[in-house]
């Protein structure tokens, strides 16, 4: 009964602040409060003064990406796939089913020059082949070779193990909440980043934040 009373009390506090809030929003609110987040998340080390919550979240995700990159080097060692970026590009090619080179590169979120360099290396070691696009002779399509698929299968197994290792201490529900909360950020900026190329940051900021 005590737990029920505690939950009702929390709902009352949430309802006062967010009278139009849904049950789903309350659940997120409750988990955040219990995790001790909110404004306190800004009080992390490495900065002498508190930083905005947005900045703290950006810093956290950036550090996780850097740590992932470090461990990914060990995970991909010996597979012929040099980096997690090449792994991402090969996965894009596989999921898109022999796409045009530019489509594969942009889907994997790379600049054209960077992606082209990676494709050239993967082609050189026999992991992919390229051929003329029958619909547009100016374009090339890329296809993973049997050798490339063999390397990709090994790398996928190791990267799956890496993901399990990285998030081992989170429960299944916590992982699902993280995915649910951050997926919209991925979707939004995946559709925007190419249109922002070459623009000044202030213009990009105004476009995203102020519409």
C-alpha positions as CSV (number, residue, x, y, z in Angstrom):
1,X,0.0,0.0,0.0
2,X,2.9,2.4,0.8
3,X,4.2,2.1,-2.7
4,X,0.8,2.9,-4.2
5,X,0.5,6.0,-2.0
6,X,4.0,7.0,-3.1
7,X,3.0,6.6,-6.8
8,X,-0.2,8.6,-6.3
9,X,1.7,11.4,-4.6
10,X,4.2,11.5,-7.5
11,X,1.3,11.6,-10.0
12,X,-0.3,14.5,-8.1
13,X,3.0,16.4,-8.3
14,X,3.3,15.7,-12.0
15,X,-0.4,16.6,-12.7
16,X,0.0,20.0,-11.0
17,X,2.9,20.9,-13.2
18,X,1.6,19.2,-16.4
19,X,-2.2,19.0,-16.3
20,X,-2.4,17.9,-19.9
21,X,0.4,15.3,-19.5
22,X,-0.2,11.7,-20.5
23,X,0.4,8.6,-18.6
24,X,3.4,7.9,-20.8
25,X,4.9,11.3,-20.1
26,X,4.3,10.7,-16.3
27,X,6.2,7.5,-16.5
28,X,9.2,9.2,-18.1
29,X,9.0,12.0,-15.6
30,X,8.9,9.5,-12.7
31,X,11.9,7.6,-14.0
32,X,13.9,10.8,-14.4
33,X,13.1,11.9,-10.9
34,X,14.0,8.6,-9.4
35,X,17.3,8.5,-11.4
36,X,18.2,11.8,-9.8
37,X,18.4,13.6,-13.0
38,X,16.7,17.0,-13.8
39,X,18.9,20.0,-13.2
40,X,21.4,18.0,-11.2
41,X,22.7,16.3,-14.3
42,X,24.5,19.5,-15.1
43,X,26.7,19.2,-12.0
44,X,29.1,16.8,-13.7
45,X,32.9,16.9,-13.4
46,X,35.2,18.3,-16.0
47,X,33.6,21.8,-16.0
48,X,34.2,24.3,-13.1
49,X,30.7,25.6,-13.3
50,X,27.3,24.0,-13.9
51,X,26.3,23.7,-17.6
52,X,22.9,23.6,-19.2
53,X,21.1,20.2,-19.2
54,X,21.3,20.2,-23.0
55,X,25.0,20.6,-22.9
56,X,25.5,17.9,-20.3
57,X,23.5,15.5,-22.4
58,X,25.5,16.4,-25.5
59,X,28.7,15.9,-23.6
60,X,27.6,12.5,-22.3
61,X,26.6,11.2,-25.7
62,X,29.8,12.5,-27.2
63,X,31.9,10.7,-24.6
64,X,30.0,7.5,-25.1
65,X,30.6,7.7,-28.8
66,X,34.4,8.2,-28.2
67,X,34.5,5.3,-25.8
68,X,32.6,3.2,-28.3
69,X,35.1,4.1,-30.9
70,X,38.0,3.0,-28.7
71,X,36.5,-0.4,-28.0
72,X,35.3,-0.9,-31.6
73,X,38.9,-0.9,-32.7
74,X,39.4,-4.1,-30.7
75,X,36.1,-5.5,-31.8
76,X,36.9,-5.1,-35.6
77,X,40.6,-6.2,-35.3
78,X,41.4,-9.0,-37.7
79,X,38.2,-8.8,-39.6
80,X,39.6,-6.7,-42.4
81,X,37.0,-4.0,-41.5
82,X,39.2,-1.3,-40.0
83,X,36.8,0.9,-38.2
84,X,33.2,1.2,-36.9
85,X,32.7,3.7,-39.7
86,X,33.5,1.1,-42.4
87,X,31.2,-1.4,-40.6
88,X,28.4,1.2,-40.7
89,X,29.0,1.8,-44.4
90,X,28.9,-1.9,-45.3
91,X,25.7,-2.3,-43.3
92,X,24.2,0.6,-45.3
93,X,25.2,-1.1,-48.6
94,X,23.7,-4.4,-47.4
95,X,20.4,-2.8,-46.2
96,X,19.9,-0.7,-49.3
97,X,20.5,-3.7,-51.7
98,X,23.2,-2.5,-54.1
99,X,22.7,1.2,-53.8
100,X,24.3,4.1,-55.7
101,X,27.6,5.1,-54.0
102,X,26.3,8.5,-53.0
103,X,23.2,7.0,-51.4
104,X,25.2,4.5,-49.4
105,X,27.6,7.3,-48.2
106,X,24.9,9.7,-47.2
107,X,22.8,7.0,-45.5
108,X,25.8,6.1,-43.3
109,X,26.1,9.8,-42.5
110,X,29.4,10.5,-44.2
111,X,30.7,13.4,-46.2
112,X,31.1,12.4,-49.9
113,X,34.9,12.6,-49.8
114,X,35.2,10.5,-46.6
115,X,32.8,7.9,-47.8
116,X,34.4,7.7,-51.2
117,X,37.8,7.0,-49.6
118,X,36.3,4.2,-47.5
119,X,34.6,2.7,-50.5
120,X,37.8,2.8,-52.5
121,X,39.6,0.9,-49.7
122,X,36.9,-1.7,-49.3
123,X,37.0,-2.2,-53.1
124,X,40.7,-2.5,-53.1
125,X,40.6,-5.3,-50.5
126,X,37.8,-7.1,-52.3
127,X,35.0,-6.5,-49.9
128,X,32.8,-4.6,-52.5
129,X,32.6,-4.2,-56.2
130,X,31.1,-1.4,-58.2
131,X,29.3,-1.3,-61.5
132,X,27.5,1.1,-63.8
133,X,24.0,2.1,-62.9
134,X,21.8,1.1,-65.8
135,X,19.4,3.9,-65.0
136,X,22.0,6.6,-64.8
137,X,25.4,6.0,-66.6
138,X,27.0,8.8,-64.6
139,X,26.4,6.9,-61.3
140,X,28.0,3.8,-59.9
141,X,26.3,1.1,-57.7
142,X,28.1,-0.9,-55.1
143,X,27.7,-4.5,-54.1
144,X,29.2,-6.6,-51.2
145,X,31.2,-9.6,-52.3
146,X,31.2,-13.0,-50.7
147,X,34.5,-12.1,-49.1
148,X,33.0,-8.9,-47.8
149,X,29.9,-10.7,-46.4
150,X,32.2,-13.2,-44.6
151,X,34.0,-10.3,-42.9
152,X,30.8,-8.5,-42.2
153,X,29.3,-11.5,-40.5
154,X,32.3,-11.8,-38.1
155,X,32.2,-8.1,-37.4
156,X,28.5,-8.1,-36.7
157,X,28.9,-10.8,-34.1
158,X,31.6,-8.9,-32.4
159,X,29.8,-5.6,-32.6
160,X,26.7,-7.2,-31.1
161,X,28.9,-8.4,-28.3
162,X,30.3,-4.9,-27.9
163,X,26.8,-3.4,-27.7
164,X,25.9,-6.0,-25.0
165,X,29.1,-5.1,-23.1
166,X,28.5,-1.4,-23.3
167,X,25.0,-1.5,-22.0
168,X,25.3,-4.6,-19.8
169,X,24.4,-2.6,-16.6
170,X,21.1,-1.3,-17.9
171,X,17.9,-3.2,-17.7
172,X,15.9,-4.1,-20.8
173,X,13.3,-1.5,-20.0
174,X,16.0,1.2,-19.4
175,X,17.5,0.4,-22.8
176,X,14.1,0.7,-24.5
177,X,13.4,4.0,-22.8
178,X,16.8,5.3,-24.1
179,X,16.0,4.2,-27.6
180,X,12.5,5.7,-27.4
181,X,13.8,9.1,-26.2
182,X,16.7,9.5,-28.5
183,X,15.3,8.0,-31.7
184,X,13.5,11.3,-32.6
185,X,16.8,13.2,-32.4
186,X,18.3,10.7,-34.8
187,X,15.3,10.9,-37.2
188,X,15.2,14.7,-37.1
189,X,18.8,15.4,-37.9
190,X,19.3,12.5,-40.3
191,X,16.8,14.3,-42.5
192,X,18.3,17.8,-42.0
193,X,22.1,17.5,-42.0
194,X,22.6,17.5,-45.8
195,X,20.4,20.7,-46.2
196,X,22.6,22.4,-43.6
197,X,25.9,21.8,-45.4
198,X,27.7,25.0,-46.1
199,X,25.5,27.2,-43.9
200,X,26.7,29.3,-41.0
201,X,26.1,27.7,-37.6
202,X,23.9,30.7,-36.5
203,X,21.6,30.1,-39.5
204,X,21.4,26.4,-38.7
205,X,20.6,27.1,-35.1
206,X,17.8,29.5,-36.0
207,X,16.4,27.0,-38.5
208,X,16.3,24.1,-36.0
209,X,15.4,25.9,-32.8
210,X,13.2,28.7,-34.1
211,X,11.9,27.2,-37.3
